Amino acid sequence: MNDAIIKLIYLAAAVCFIIGLKRLSHPARARSGNAIAATGMAVAILTTLFHQEILSFELIIIGMIVGSAIGALFARMVKMTSMPEMVALLNGFGGAGSALVAGAEYLRYMTLGQTPPPDVAVTIQLSVLIGSVTFSGSIIAWGKLQEVITGTAVTYPLQKTLNGLLFAVLLGVIIYLSGWFPNPQLLLVFVGLSLVLGVLSVVPIGGADMPVVIALLNSYSGLAAAMTGFVINNHGLIIAGALVGASGIILTAIMCKAMNRSLGNVLFGAFGAGAETGSSVIVAGQAIDQPIKQITADDAAMLMAYGKQVVIVPGYGMAVAQAQHEVRELAELLEKKGVTVKYAVHPVAGRMPGHMNVLLAEANVPYDELYDMDQINPEFEQTDVSLVIGANDVVNPAARSNPESPLYGMPILDVDKSRSVIVMKRSMRPGFAGVDNELFFATVTSMLFGDAKDSLKNLIAEVKEL
């Protein structure tokens, strides 16, 4: 195929990627955006196969069929609650794929007895480094999300120093491998050290920061792909990788802003390392014991059914209980009784960016009823009841009032300013940040303990009786 035609096809694929990303910015257009971007990727893959005159089409076709089947199986069987874990794994697979392609190119040069130009040699090592770090870091992120590994921040003496030394050693190996070629044994050591760096980089990050970590690892996978594109001189891969890398780092910045923390603090602050699980709450630096107020399902139903406005605040507890459909049913019942129902969605609620939006969209909640933090916060003072379903850190008033809290300065949903607050939780356990929630002890708050799905079913039954 003519090179000019190939470049035009890659340009068309890139346009599909950009349009797809743009449409992903709104839930109503997300599905079509995903389809457009996937079409662009399919075109880029097929073009590459024919342009490079790859001969082993049998193996490629088998690989595509097996990979597509696995992907379709994941898409159908993985629950929405497990979507963050799947995203983490997909980030890791992307990084591993880039590292393998770059490594194969290194071996190709070695087999041919050729020495790659210095810029190509350096790019190969960078692709292997970033791809390997992405893979092992994503596996650790998956383990934390799946609770196979502790979700708290794991720290040890001289941790930052060790990571810094390891990174310096890897840079030295990149320089050495680029000048003294070939050295396959040292390349394997380089891969091993890169995998260790990925593990050590993510282990000290607590569960509360997983949305940021997932976005950052997504950016890493894009950078690794772009580097690999330069290695094999593939414009489509360069463009796709650059778009993923850029969008991932932008999303990372948005997540950090939502928590009012820097990326450095997320990566090196060991946020959530020492969880507080006591029954007291820290107020102005002092631990005080306060009784909590419980509420029954029938009282909660009456409180909401006779209010003018109810704001529903979903959190990870709703995701765990798979209660999004019950939430929508309750909202529809309240609306039939003349109650205005709105949803307050915090940017970092759940375990990945947009987690709550995805769940509510699955339950066909109208998009115009979803409000972000800046839109909904001014309305809480006019809200009769705020129903908090499994959310914790994103509604903790300590973020505003307690300078000694690790949450201090993080923008939160101001549910404590509502006339009444009903918090649905299984227990008094703290959230991912490991700190007690002042909201649970507030005079306006009533606790409704139990599985969110069961509690919502009871609420629905009681509302129907009113």
Secondary structure, DSSP 8 states (H G I E B T S, - for coil): --HHHHHHHHHHHHHHHHHHHHHTTSHHHHHHHHHHHHHHHHHHHHHHHHHTT-S-HHHHHHHHHHHHHHHHHHHHHS-GGGHHHHHHHHHHHHHHHHHHHHHHHHHHHHHHT----HHHHHHHHHHHHHHHHHHHHHHHHHHHHHTSS-SS----TTHHHHHHHHHHHHHHHHHHHHHS---HHHHHHHHHHHHHHHHHHHTTS-GGGHHHHHHHHHHHHHHHHHHHHHHHT-HHHHHHHHHHHHHHHHHHHHHHHHHT--HHHHHHS-TT-S---SS-EEETTEEE-----B--HHHHHHHHHT-SEEEEEE-HHHHHHT-HHHHHHHHHHHHHTT-EEEEEE-TT-SSSTTHHHHHHHHTT--GGGEEEHHHHGGGGGG-SEEEEES--GGG-THHHH-TTSTTTT-----GGGSSEEEEEESSS---TT----GGGGSTTEEEEES-HHHHHHHHHHHHHH-
